[in-house]
Amino acid sequence: MKFTRYQGWMWRSVAPALALGVLLALSGPAAAQNADQDEVTFAPDIALILQENCQVCHQPGAIGPMSFLTYDEVRPWAPIIKEKVITQEMPPYHYDTNAGIQELKSDARLSVEEITMIAEWVDAGAPSGDLADMPPPVVWPDAAEWRLADRFGQPDMVVGSSPYTVPAEGGDRWWRPQVPSGIEADRCIMAIETKPSVTGRTAVHHGNSRFQIQDEDGEWEAFGRLSEYALGKLGEIIPQGACRKAPENSQVAFDIHYYPNGTEVVDDVLEVGIWLYPENYAADYDQNLRSYSLQGDIDLAPHGTAMTQGFHSFDHPVRIDSWQPHGHFRLVAGSLEIFHPDTGERDLVSMVSNWTAYWHLSHVYEDHVAPLVPEGSVIVLTQWYDNSANNKSNPDPTVYVGRGSRTTDEMSHAWIAITHLDQDHFDQLLAQREALEELRNMAGG
């Protein structure tokens, strides 16, 4: 493990990546001939993995294109399931396993052991086992329910956009209504979830929202980001001790990007559920979510490639709570690094080498490893683009692609949640992490 003086985060061993490499090399009929292991069967082994990782999407009426509730439903897809899990395309949580921070909240990646079990099961002919040993079926919540409700209960308040009808066919559309927030006194937000309607969710390219307050002349002005949403994102949870402020007597300004998907959606409403900390909640520092831009030429020629970078620093220490690269069909990879001018060191925090526009995921760091960035250090964002046929998400490698807001254009920014610290709080957090690391070293792990 590596422990740096400034950040205090721990880097996971590269063993998982090496193990996956071995699996890729050995996967095939020979892998199922290991006599030292018990046979892997659908019931109960594979069924449990699917329940815990796949069925949330792969069930009737959900976003997955096929159901994985029973053996008869899963068996025809076994070879494809193996391919998708080995390449780590499924479950759709794209984050490199061999670089940067590995301790993430709501991490949907399969373990090496689970991937190995699936590969061995498929190579053995996908045996059913005794279906009487099937685990009890999961009772899944309705798709219209809040996914964070299991953790926090129902939202303290829900703010919905004005209705908008999305046609079945046509180009990109933007809907930017402004509605009262309903917040009667300044509060700190504990969690946020943005939820498109069930019928409209595949037509929502993004659904962003921000607070606005009135100035002395009664004009509405931007106050701060409420939330950002794109397909695949669960929501946001603000860490204890931090405050993302919900201002009183405010309104919520929506910025909803619709892309018609072949089915008309009548009077669609995008909702934001807000869970609030108690009124007497004491926050030590402020947190916000915003878009951090990258610069560079992404006027992509046919079959061309490009790289963009962004550099951001602060006049005070900060903690990075989450990172989410953003682009469209030609974005293929992104990274987050921190450069320290005083030492010349450059630390890799996170890397996504198989990014896809179909799943916009926010990578939320566990509290004890969220990067601590000293005053003056530089956040370095890098993103890579591929307009060639090698990019399997590319709808057309023969056209020029430039910056723009349409789905067929490209973008270059990252959504980052930042907690803003003073030097005393920074030193306290760093000391706590150093003490924790010392205890772990004493315990031998």
Secondary structure, 3 states (H helix, E strand, C coil): CCECCCCCCEECCCHHHHHHHHHHHHCCHHHHHCCCCCCCCHHHHHHHHHHHHCCCCCCCCCCCCCCCCCHHHHHHHHHHHHHHHHCCCCCCCCCCCCCCECCEECCCCCCHHHHHHHHHHHHCCCCCCCHHHCCCCCCCCCCCCCCCHHHHCCCCEEEECCCEEECCCCCCEEECCEEECCCCCCEEEEEEEEECCCCCHHHEEEEEEEEEEECCCCCEEEEEEEECCECCCCCEECCCCEEEEECCCCEEEEEEEECCCCCCEEEECCEEEEEECCCCCCCCEEEEEEEEECECCCCECCCCEEEEEEEEECCCCEEEEEEEEECCCCEEEEEEEEEECCCCEEEEEEEECCCCCCCCCCEEECCCCCCEECCCCEEEEEEEEECCCCCCCCCCCCCCECECCCCCCECCEEEEEEEECCHHHHHHHHHHHHHHHHHHHHHCC
